[in-house]
């Protein structure tokens, strides 16, 4: 109920969003939950029907999240890898955790994509909690 979720990928702007979310979580004495999403046509299932490409992708994503967790200035950090559309997956995770907020970067909120849509715009439309769009452009 006190979690702040931040969606990240391996871009510099996503790292800036994660650092902004970590600072906010620290100030609010909240747990920070970082997540990345893998778009996949095949779902990940334990057992004989596992797609090796998904397992490799999940393993790589978890390694990325562990490294990012170590870089963040906050000690209450958990992480997860979601499968599917990033906006939907983050909103579903926020509902599952009963999160107070989702933090996303503004990387694609400007220009033509502002009209066409972006992950940030999709999250703001779907989220059942507050959404903070962190300014991650221009080196902020």
C-alpha positions, 0 to 999 in steps of 0.5 A: 500500500506504500509502494512506488513503482517505476517502469524502466528500460536500459535507456539513460532517461529511464535511469533518471526516472528510477533515480527520481522515484528512489528520491521520492520513495526515500522522502515518503518512507515508501518501498520502491518497486522497479520493473521492466517489461518484456514484450512477448507473444509467448507467455513465460510458464514454468515447466516443459513448455518454456520458450528458451528465448523468454527465459534468457530475456527474463534472466537478462532483465533481472540482471539489469534490475539487480544492477540498477537496484544497487545504483539507487540511493534507497534501501527499500527496493524490490523488482520484477520483470513483467511480460507484455505491454509495459503500460498494462503490466505496470498498472496491473502490478500497481493494482496487485501491490496496491501501490500509491504511485507509478513513476514514468519518464517523459521520454516520448511525451513530446512531439508527434508521439504526444498525439500518437501515444506513449507508455506514460500517456497509456499509464495515466489513462489506465492507472488506479493510483497516482501517476508521476511523469518525471522530467527525464529529458535534457539531462534532468 
